Structures are given as structure tokens and as C-alpha cells.
Amino acid sequence: MLKIENQLSKLPILLEVVKAGSIRAAAKELRLTQPSVSRAMSALESAMDIRLFTRSNSGIDLTSQGQEVFAFADRLRRDLRILEGSLKQGEWMNRELVIGAYESIAVYLFPKLIAHLSAVQPGLKLKIRTGSSVNLMGDLRRGLCDVILSVNPGIHPDVHSQLLYRDTFKLYRPACIPHDNNLPLISMFSAHDSKGQSVESYVGSTKLKIRQQFMCESFESAKSLVLEGLGMGILPGRVGDPHVPKGQLVEMGIEDKTQHWRFGTHAVCMSYLAHRDGDLTVQWMKKQISEFMKSKKKPAR
């Protein structure tokens, strides 16, 4: 059996394989041959007498033991970076930080959040990744993000999540159209609330189900169409509410015209890898994002 101490040089290759999602892609990124990367992973597996990966049509997935090895390798890499920064006059923050966020969150929080982070840490190198909550969680677990802001992140043994705020879906009509006029319905119907119920299923339980529907890939796209007067929109409050006092959108009811139609509470959370709980970078990010959210006033309901 190979000793693990003699295989530490293989750990950066493991990190790249997890990041790239396949041995082939990692080999290309590292400018190594695919067989050499495969041999490096086999050497790690032999040294520890474990399986690091399971293979699927979408690439590779870490086993539970593989996740532990990945966490160790990632900690080691980051600790070395912190050490290097500390030796350079305490510049532990002198590296690029990566925040991932769901599109709607990025649009409404990032301008002021980035200004806040930059004010606290001048010269901060910040990179932003946007995408669906599911894809962002995959990016986080592969080490591509330091933290992510996503909707209903779910429970993952290797991830810690902290609630930032809760929101609900609401029904809006464009203010440029004074009446309902049997307008089409526009939304991201595949979106789910915290209980797993989709917007589509909520609509199916109301008389709105008889209307023509326009399916969008994001709530930002849906909002843009509603603002153009192409239909009514089902949007998260954080997306639609800012346009109500501007006279661009009007919140609506359904059965009872005097009552607003709200449903589907969903959680917006900050998530990071569990093994980075004591990481100085993540601790700083957690503190700054939490302080920013506390200082940020909620939009009018």
C-alpha cells in the first residue's frame, strides 16, 4: 500500500478534477494527459484504500470518503494561501473572492453589497458568478465559490447554510394597463417554495389556470415582460415590490379583489462549505454579509 504522505502532490490534481467535473476536463486544464491524471487519482485511492469517485453520465461525483479527502485538500490549499498572505504583512485577503448568486438576488443586492464590501476592504478582488440555485450549489461543492446566495438551498452534509431573509410570490399587473383584461400570465413556473411546491401547481389551484401562460427561465425575464405590458406576472416580492411605488406595477388579488394574492414562502440563504467554517475568508464574508443584511431596510410591502 502506498503511504498517503508520499501522495500529497496529487491533492492539487484532485482539486482540479472536482472543479472541472471530469478527469478529461481536468487533464486539459492542467495540460496533462488523461492517463496521467487517472494514475494520480488511482494512487490516492490506493494510498487510502478508498474510492474517491462514482461515475455517471454527467461526469464524476465524490463519494462520502472522497468528500472528506476533497475537504482536507481544499483546507490545505487555503491554509497555505493564508500563511502566504500572513507572511506578506498580513495580507490574508489579498486574493480573489468568489460570490455566487441567483440572478434576482444579484440584481437587487449586489450593487450595494459590493459597495459595502469594497468600503470595508479597499482593493478587494471580487468575482461574481450567477446561475440557478441548483447550479450554484454544484459550483460551491466543487470549490468554485467561496460563498453563494441562493433560494431554498436544501440540506447537504458538506454545506452550511444561514438564512438571510424569506420572501413570497405575489401577483402583479402592469400599471400601464388599468384593468385585468384577461391578460396572459407570466412567470418562472418551475420555481419552488420552501415546501417544494411549484408556482405552476399554485396557479393550477386557482382560476388563473385558464389563462394563457408565458414560461420564463428567470424572474428577471418575467418582470421585463410584465413591465412592457405583455401580461400579469407572478414574481417574488423582492423583484416586484420596488416597481410598485414607482407606479410601474400594481399588486393584485384573485378571488377577492380587496385581498392581495401571496403564496409560496421561500428562503434566501448564504451557503459555504462546512469544512471552511473556521476559514478566515469565509468568516469575514459571513460577518460582512450578515451586517449588510441587518442594515438593509426591507422594501415596503
DRENTORNU-676894 format. One record per residue: residue in three letters; y, x, z negated of N, C-alpha, C in turn. Coordinates in pm, whole numbers, padded with zeros to 5 digits, always signed. Layout:
# residues N
AlaYXZYXZYXZ ...
This chain:
# residues 301
Met-00121+00084+00000+00000+00000+00000+00126+00087+00000 Leu+00222+00053+00080+00347+00127+00087+00434+00094-00034 Lys+00502+00194-00090+00590+00170-00203+00723+00112-00155 Ile+00770+00011-00229+00893-00058-00188+01012+00037-00190 Glu+01011+00138-00284+01124+00231-00289+01141+00307-00158 Asn+01030+00326-00089+01035+00400+00036+01076+00313+00155 Gln+01096+00184+00129+01127+00091+00238+01268+00031+00227 Leu+01350+00087+00136+01484+00031+00116+01568+00038+00243 Ser+01541+00136+00327+01618+00148+00452+01592+00031+00547 Lys+01485-00045+00519+01453-00160+00605+01533-00284+00566 Leu+01593-00283+00448+01663-00403+00400+01781-00444+00489 Pro+01864-00351+00539+01970-00393+00632+01915-00460+00758 Ile+01796-00418+00801+01734-00482+00918+01694-00624+00882 Leu+01641-00643+00761+01606-00778+00715+01729-00868+00714 Leu+01840-00817+00663+01963-00897+00659+02006-00940+00799 Glu+01991-00850+00895+02030-00883+01032+01935-00984+01093 Val+01805-00975+01062+01707-01071+01114+01739-01211+01061 Val+01772-01221+00932+01806-01351+00873+01936-01403+00934 Lys+02033-01316+00950+02162-01355+01009+02146-01402+01152 Ala+02066-01329+01231+02050-01362+01373+01957-01480+01395 Gly+01866-01503+01302+01775-01616+01314+01646-01586+01387 Ser+01631-01465+01439+01506-01426+01506+01500-01274+01517 Ile+01379-01223+01528+01361-01078+01543+01419-01030+01675 Arg+01400-01109+01778+01452-01071+01910+01603-01058+01909 Ala+01671-01158+01851+01818-01155+01847+01868-01041+01759 Ala+01796-01015+01649+01836-00906+01560+01822-00772+01630 Ala+01713-00756+01704+01691-00630+01777+01804-00605+01876 Lys+01848-00710+01944+01958-00697+02040+02086-00657+01970 Glu+02112-00719+01856+02235-00691+01782+02234-00548+01726 Leu+02117-00504+01680+02104-00371+01621+02083-00262+01725 Arg+02063-00304+01850+02034-00211+01959+01905-00133+01933 Leu+01807-00205+01884+01674-00152+01861+01576-00228+01948 Thr+01457-00176+01964+01356-00250+02038+01299-00358+01947 Gln+01251-00466+02007+01192-00574+01929+01070-00525+01849 Pro+00981-00443+01908+00866-00393+01830+00908-00312+01707 Ser+01018-00236+01718+01060-00155+01603+01111-00244+01489 Val+01179-00351+01524+01225-00444+01420+01105-00515+01358 Ser+01009-00555+01439+00888-00619+01388+00813-00525+01293 Arg+00806-00396+01329+00737-00300+01244+00810-00283+01110 Ala+00942-00285+01115+01020-00272+00992+00991-00389+00898 Met+00985-00511+00954+00956-00628+00871+00811-00624+00819 Ser+00721-00578+00901+00581-00566+00858+00568-00464+00747 Ala+00647-00356+00754+00643-00254+00649+00691-00311+00516 Leu+00797-00392+00521+00845-00456+00398+00740-00550+00342 Glu+00679-00629+00428+00576-00722+00383+00458-00649+00322 Ser+00417-00540+00383+00303-00462+00331+00336-00398+00198 Ala+00460-00348+00186+00501-00282+00062+00501-00377-00056 Met+00531-00503-00029+00539-00601-00139+00421-00698-00140 Asp+00336-00688-00039+00219-00774-00028+00259-00922-00028 Ile+00358-00953+00055+00406-01091+00068+00433-01121+00214 Arg+00460-01249+00243+00511-01290+00373+00659-01320+00359 Leu+00740-01261+00445+00883-01284+00440+00925-01410+00514 Phe+00856-01439+00625+00900-01547+00713+00787-01642+00749 Thr+00828-01761+00786+00742-01851+00862+00812-01872+00995 Arg+00735-01891+01101+00793-01903+01234+00786-02048+01282 Ser+00891-02090+01352+00897-02226+01407+00960-02219+01545 Asn+00969-02333+01610+01030-02339+01744+01176-02297+01742 Ser+01242-02316+01627+01384-02283+01616+01408-02138+01575 Gly+01300-02064+01548+01316-01925+01508+01233-01893+01386 Ile+01295-01835+01284+01224-01798+01162+01290-01862+01042 Asp+01211-01886+00939+01261-01937+00812+01204-01849+00701 Leu+01287-01820+00602+01241-01740+00490+01144-01818+00403 Thr+01037-01753+00358+00952-01812+00257+01025-01805+00123 Ser+00971-01865+00018+01036-01858-00113+01045-01713-00160 Gln+00939-01635-00136+00943-01494-00173+01038-01416-00082 Gly+01040-01454+00046+01133-01391+00138+01277-01416+00097 Gln+01305-01537+00045+01439-01570-00002+01480-01480-00116 Glu+01384-01447-00205+01414-01358-00316+01448-01217-00267 Val+01373-01170-00169+01400-01037-00114+01535-01036-00042 Phe+01563-01142+00033+01692-01153+00101+01806-01151-00001 Ala+01791-01227-00111+01894-01232-00215+01917-01092-00273 Phe+01807-01019-00297+01820-00883-00350+01893-00792-00252 Ala+01855-00800-00125+01917-00715-00023+02065-00749-00007 Asp+02098-00877-00012+02237-00919+00003+02319-00875-00117 Arg+02263-00887-00238+02332-00841-00358+02359-00691-00350 Leu+02256-00617-00310+02269-00472-00300+02380-00434-00202 Arg+02382-00498-00087+02485-00469+00013+02624-00498-00042 Arg+02640-00611-00107+02772-00650-00158+02812-00562-00277 Asp+02717-00527-00363+02749-00438-00476+02796-00302-00426 Leu+02735-00253-00320+02777-00125-00263+02919-00135-00206 Arg+02951-00251-00146+03086-00270-00094+03188-00274-00207 Ile+03151-00342-00317+03241-00349-00433+03260-00212-00493 Leu+03151-00135-00503+03160+00002-00555+03252+00086-00467 Glu+03235+00074-00337+03318+00148-00245+03465+00111-00262 Gly+03491-00020-00277+03627-00065-00297+03686-00017-00428 Ser+03602-00016-00533+03648+00029-00665+03684+00176-00663 Leu+03609+00253-00588+03638+00397-00578+03764+00423-00499 Lys+03806+00324-00420+03930+00337-00343+04042+00259-00412 Gln+04074+00302-00534+04184+00244-00611+04166+00094-00635 Gly+04044+00053-00662+04018-00086-00700+04031-00186-00589 Glu+04016-00143-00467+04035-00235-00354+03906-00312-00324 Trp+03855-00385-00424+03730-00458-00403+03747-00577-00310 Met+03871-00622-00289+03895-00734-00200+03928-00689-00058 Asn+03923-00557-00036+03964-00505+00094+03853-00519+00196 Arg+03813-00642+00222+03715-00671+00327+03737-00814+00374 Glu+03674-00849+00483+03691-00983+00540+03613-01086+00460 Leu+03679-01193+00422+03614-01305+00354+03593-01417+00455 Val+03479-01481+00448+03446-01585+00545+03430-01719+00473 Ile+03512-01817+00512+03503-01952+00458+03459-02045+00571 Gly+03356-02122+00546+03312-02222+00643+03356-02360+00597 Ala+03390-02446+00690+03435-02580+00652+03404-02681+00761 Tyr+03371-02800+00719+03356-02914+00809+03492-02939+00874 Glu+03494-02981+00998+03618-02987+01077+03730-03065+01008 Ser+03700-03184+00959+03805-03266+00896+03861-03198+00772 Ile+03775-03130+00697+03821-03059+00577+03913-02945+00619 Ala+03873-02873+00723+03954-02760+00771+04093-02807+00813 Val+04099-02918+00884+04228-02967+00934+04322-03004+00821 Tyr+04270-03068+00716+04356-03121+00612+04377-03029+00493 Leu+04289-02933+00472+04303-02845+00357+04344-02702+00392 Phe+04297-02652+00505+04310-02510+00533+04454-02459+00547 Pro+04544-02531+00611+04679-02474+00623+04740-02435+00489 Lys+04735-02525+00391+04792-02496+00260+04700-02405+00178 Leu+04568-02420+00195+04475-02335+00121+04490-02189+00162 Ile+04500-02165+00292+04515-02028+00341+04647-01969+00292 Ala+04752-02049+00292+04881-02002+00241+04869-01966+00094 His+04795-02047+00018+04775-02021-00125+04699-01891-00146 Leu+04589-01872-00074+04507-01751-00089+04586-01626-00049 Ser+04664-01638+00057+04741-01524+00105+04853-01487+00008 Ala+04907-01589-00060+05013-01563-00158+04956-01491-00280 Val+04835-01529-00320+04771-01468-00437+04722-01328-00404 Gln+04671-01310-00283+04614-01182-00241+04677-01141-00107 Pro+04796-01081-00111+04861-01039+00014+04771-00943+00093 Gly+04772-00959+00223+04689-00873+00306+04544-00916+00314 Leu+04515-01035+00260+04378-01085+00262+04326-01100+00405 Lys+04207-01049+00429+04143-01065+00559+04051-01187+00551 Leu+04086-01291+00624+04014-01417+00613+03964-01463+00749 Lys+03839-01504+00753+03779-01558+00874+03732-01700+00846 Ile+03755-01790+00940+03719-01931+00922+03611-01970+01022 Arg+03507-02036+00972+03403-02092+01057+03403-02244+01038 Thr+03400-02320+01147+03392-02465+01137+03265-02514+01203 Gly+03219-02630+01163+03098-02686+01218+03053-02805+01136 Ser+02938-02859+01167+02883-02970+01089+02838-02918+00953 Ser+02828-03008+00856+02786-02967+00722+02647-02905+00725 Val+02557-02961+00807+02421-02908+00816+02422-02767+00872 Asn+02497-02745+00979+02503-02612+01039+02569-02510+00947 Leu+02672-02554+00875+02739-02464+00781+02646-02422+00668 Met+02563-02515+00622+02468-02479+00517+02370-02374+00568 Gly+02328-02389+00694+02241-02288+00753+02310-02153+00763 Asp+02439-02154+00801+02516-02030+00808+02527-01964+00670 Leu+02552-02045+00569+02564-01992+00433+02434-01927+00388 Arg+02323-01995+00411+02193-01944+00364+02148-01821+00442 Arg+02209-01797+00559+02179-01677+00636+02280-01566+00609 Gly+02371-01590+00514+02466-01487+00476+02585-01472+00567 Leu+02613-01575+00649+02725-01566+00743+02858-01610+00682 Cys+02854-01677+00567+02975-01723+00499+02970-01681+00353 Asp+03088-01659+00295+03096-01634+00151+03088-01767+00076 Val+03164-01864+00120+03159-01999+00064+03176-02098+00178 Ile+03131-02221+00158+03155-02326+00255+03207-02450+00184 Leu+03286-02528+00255+03334-02657+00208+03271-02761+00299 Ser+03182-02842+00244+03106-02934+00328+03089-03069+00259 Val+03035-03164+00335+03014-03301+00285+02867-03321+00251 Asn+02843-03372+00131+02706-03401+00085+02612-03284+00114 Pro+02634-03169+00050+02553-03051+00082+02406-03062+00046 Gly+02370-03158-00040+02230-03171-00078+02191-03067-00182 Ile+02063-03067-00217+02012-02976-00319+01928-02868-00253 His+01964-02742-00277+01890-02628-00224+01871-02529-00340 Pro+01749-02482-00361+01724-02394-00476+01801-02263-00472 Asp+01840-02219-00353+01910-02091-00339+02061-02108-00327 Val+02112-02231-00348+02256-02257-00330+02311-02330-00452 His+02430-02290-00494+02505-02362-00597+02619-02437-00531 Ser+02639-02563-00571+02747-02645-00515+02833-02700-00626 Gln+02964-02705-00603+03060-02755-00700+03144-02865-00636 Leu+03149-02981-00699+03224-03094-00645+03374-03064-00642 Leu+03436-03089-00527+03581-03076-00514+03650-03212-00523 Tyr+03600-03309-00449+03653-03445-00457+03556-03542-00389 Arg+03576-03669-00415+03498-03774-00349+03590-03854-00258 Asp+03533-03909-00153+03612-03987-00057+03530-04108-00016 Thr+03593-04204+00050+03522-04321+00101+03564-04345+00246 Phe+03479-04417+00318+03512-04458+00454+03599-04584+00448 Lys+03695-04592+00542+03784-04707+00548+03800-04752+00692 Leu+03847-04875+00709+03868-04932+00842+04018-04933+00873 Tyr+04054-04878+00989+04194-04871+01029+04212-04928+01170 Arg+04330-04987+01195+04368-05022+01331+04494-04946+01367 Pro+04517-04921+01495+04641-04854+01535+04761-04945+01511 Ala+04865-04891+01454+04984-04973+01424+05053-05020+01552 Cys+05028-04956+01663+05092-04995+01789+05035-05125+01843 Ile+04921-05170+01787+04863-05298+01826+04874-05391+01706 Pro+04960-05492+01712+04992-05573+01593+04877-05657+01541 His+04777-05687+01623+04668-05771+01577+04534-05708+01616 Asp+04428-05762+01559+04293-05711+01581+04255-05715+01729 Asn+04270-05831+01791+04240-05850+01934+04099-05805+01973 Asn+04007-05815+01878+03866-05781+01906+03853-05639+01964 Leu+03924-05546+01904+03925-05408+01951+03786-05343+01935 Pro+03753-05248+02022+03629-05172+02004+03633-05096+01872 Leu+03517-05055+01826+03504-04981+01701+03476-04834+01733 Ile+03550-04744+01671+03539-04601+01700+03507-04527+01570 Ser+03407-04443+01572+03373-04367+01452+03269-04260+01483 Met+03239-04181+01384+03124-04091+01387+03012-04166+01314 Phe+02941-04250+01387+02847-04344+01327+02727-04276+01262 Ser+02703-04151+01296+02589-04080+01238+02619-04023+01101 Ala+02746-04027+01058+02783-03972+00928+02718-04053+00816 His+02685-03985+00706+02618-04049+00592+02701-04040+00465 Asp+02676-04132+00373+02740-04121+00242+02646-04044+00148 Ser+02683-04037+00020+02605-03958-00075+02466-04015-00101 Lys+02447-04142-00069+02315-04204-00089+02229-04196+00036 Gly+02282-04138+00143+02205-04124+00266+02220-04238+00363 Gln+02308-04335+00334+02327-04448+00425+02431-04412+00530 Ser+02402-04442+00655+02491-04404+00764+02601-04507+00787 Val+02707-04463+00854+02814-04554+00894+02757-04663+00983 Glu+02665-04627+01070+02602-04723+01160+02533-04835+01084 Ser+02463-04801+00976+02392-04905+00900+02490-04995+00825 Tyr+02601-04938+00777+02702-05021+00711+02761-05120+00810 Val+02794-05072+00929+02851-05160+01032+02752-05270+01069 Gly+02624-05235+01074+02521-05333+01109+02507-05446+01011 Ser+02562-05430+00890+02553-05535+00789+02677-05624+00788 Thr+02769-05603+00882+02890-05683+00888+02906-05745+01028 Lys+03005-05828+01042+03029-05890+01173+03088-05792+01273 Leu+03121-05672+01227+03169-05570+01318+03061-05524+01417 Lys+02937-05551+01385+02826-05503+01467+02828-05561+01609 Ile+02900-05672+01630+02902-05735+01763+03005-05668+01855 Arg+03086-05578+01800+03191-05515+01880+03136-05399+01962 Gln+03208-05372+02069+03177-05252+02146+03204-05130+02058 Gln+03120-05029+02070+03133-04912+01984+03146-04784+02067 Phe+03237-04698+02023+03255-04566+02082+03210-04462+01981 Met+03105-04389+02013+03049-04289+01924+03118-04154+01946 Cys+03168-04093+01839+03233-03963+01847+03153-03859+01769 Glu+03167-03734+01807+03096-03625+01741+03166-03576+01615 Ser+03290-03618+01596+03364-03580+01475+03465-03689+01443 Phe+03508-03693+01317+03608-03791+01277+03745-03757+01334 Glu+03769-03629+01363+03896-03592+01424+03908-03652+01563 Ser+03797-03649+01639+03799-03709+01772+03820-03860+01762 Ala+03751-03922+01666+03765-04067+01646+03908-04103+01611 Lys+03968-04027+01521+04106-04053+01481+04201-04044+01600 Ser+04183-03945+01684+04271-03928+01801+04265-04049+01893 Leu+04145-04103+01912+04130-04221+01998+04196-04344+01937 Val+04182-04357+01804+04244-04471+01736+04396-04461+01744 Leu+04450-04342+01724+04594-04325+01731+04650-04356+01869 Glu+04566-04342+01972+04607-04374+02108+04595-04524+02138 Gly+04547-04600+02039+04537-04744+02056+04414-04792+02128 Leu+04308-04710+02133+04188-04747+02206+04088-04828+02125 Gly+04115-04845+01995+04024-04924+01915+04053-04908+01767 Met+03974-04980+01684+03980-04963+01540+03890-04846+01502 Gly+03922-04781+01392+03844-04665+01352+03790-04676+01211 Ile+03667-04631+01192+03612-04611+01058+03623-04462+01029 Leu+03708-04427+00933+03741-04287+00905+03737-04261+00755 Pro+03711-04137+00714+03727-04103+00573+03872-04122+00533 Gly+03897-04160+00408+04033-04181+00362+04121-04059+00382 Arg+04066-03941+00361+04146-03819+00375+04188-03795+00520 Val+04117-03856+00614+04150-03842+00755+04251-03949+00797 Gly+04229-04072+00754+04314-04182+00798+04437-04207+00715 Asp+04429-04189+00583+04539-04225+00494+04672-04157+00526 Pro+04675-04028+00563+04804-03965+00591+04883-04032+00703 His+04815-04109+00788+04882-04173+00901+04931-04314+00869 Val+04897-04365+00749+04943-04499+00710+05092-04499+00676 Pro+05140-04412+00586+05284-04414+00556+05370-04371+00674 Lys+05311-04304+00773+05386-04264+00893+05401-04380+00991 Gly+05335-04494+00958+05344-04610+01047+05258-04599+01170 Gln+05155-04513+01167+05067-04494+01282+04936-04571+01270 Leu+04886-04589+01148+04763-04663+01123+04784-04767+01015 Val+04704-04873+01022+04708-04979+00922+04567-04997+00869 Glu+04550-04989+00735+04417-05012+00678+04386-05161+00682 Met+04261-05195+00713+04223-05335+00735+04110-05381+00645 Gly+04095-05513+00640+03980-05575+00577+03895-05639+00684 Ile+03784-05705+00642+03697-05772+00741+03688-05920+00708 Glu+03601-05956+00617+03582-06098+00586+03707-06157+00523 Asp+03758-06087+00421+03878-06133+00352+03993-06045+00398 Lys+04085-06100+00471+04193-06022+00529+04284-05960+00423 Thr+04277-06011+00299+04363-05956+00194+04298-05837+00125 Gln+04170-05814+00151+04098-05703+00086+04067-05594+00188 His+04093-05471+00150+04059-05359+00236+03908-05337+00234 Trp+03856-05290+00347+03711-05267+00361+03684-05120+00337 Arg+03624-05088+00223+03593-04950+00188+03447-04940+00146 Phe+03383-04834+00183+03241-04819+00151+03203-04672+00164 Gly+03082-04641+00125+03024-04510+00152+03091-04393+00085 Thr+03085-04388-00049+03138-04272-00119+03061-04147-00079 His+03133-04041-00049+03068-03915-00013+03138-03801-00084 Ala+03063-03695-00110+03112-03583-00190+03148-03464-00102 Val+03265-03409-00127+03307-03285-00061+03292-03173-00164 Cys+03212-03072-00130+03177-02969-00226+03203-02828-00174 Met+03219-02736-00266+03223-02594-00235+03087-02537-00270 Ser+03025-02465-00177+02891-02411-00199+02889-02261-00172 Tyr+02800-02193-00243+02781-02049-00225+02638-02016-00264 Leu+02589-01900-00224+02453-01861-00254+02436-01836-00403 Ala+02327-01888-00460+02305-01880-00604+02302-01736-00654 His+02247-01645-00574+02236-01506-00622+02372-01436-00626 Arg+02476-01501-00575+02609-01443-00578+02697-01503-00689 Asp+02633-01569-00785+02708-01637-00890+02797-01541-00968 Gly+02753-01416-00988+02834-01319-01060+02913-01226-00971 Asp+02907-01250-00842+02976-01168-00743+03128-01182-00760 Leu+03201-01071-00767+03344-01076-00789+03416-01154-00679 Thr+03371-01136-00555+03436-01206-00443+03420-01356-00456 Val+03297-01401-00483+03272-01545-00496+03343-01601-00619 Gln+03344-01527-00730+03414-01573-00849+03562-01592-00821 Trp+03620-01498-00746+03762-01509-00711+03786-01629-00621 Met+03698-01648-00522+03712-01762-00431+03698-01894-00507 Lys+03600-01903-00595+03580-02025-00674+03705-02057-00756 Lys+03759-01955-00820+03877-01975-00904+03996-02022-00822 Gln+04019-01957-00708+04136-01990-00628+04124-02128-00564 Ile+04007-02161-00513+03988-02293-00451+03998-02403-00556 Ser+03941-02380-00675+03948-02479-00782+04093-02501-00827 Glu+04168-02391-00842+04308-02403-00882+04390-02474-00774 Phe+04358-02443-00648+04429-02508-00538+04403-02658-00538 Met+04278-02699-00557+04244-02841-00556+04309-02915-00672 Lys+04320-02849-00787+04383-02913-00903+04532-02934-00878 Ser+04592-02841-00808+04737-02850-00783+04772-02943-00668 Lys+04672-02971-00584+04697-03054-00466+04696-03201-00505 Lys+04803-03270-00476+04810-03412-00508+04724-03490-00409 Lys+04657-03591-00461+04577-03678-00376+04669-03763-00289 Pro+04627-03791-00165+04709-03878-00081+04711-04020-00134 Ala+04815-04093-00104+04827-04232-00151+04715-04317-00099 Arg+04661-04400-00185+04550-04490-00147+04605-04627-00113 
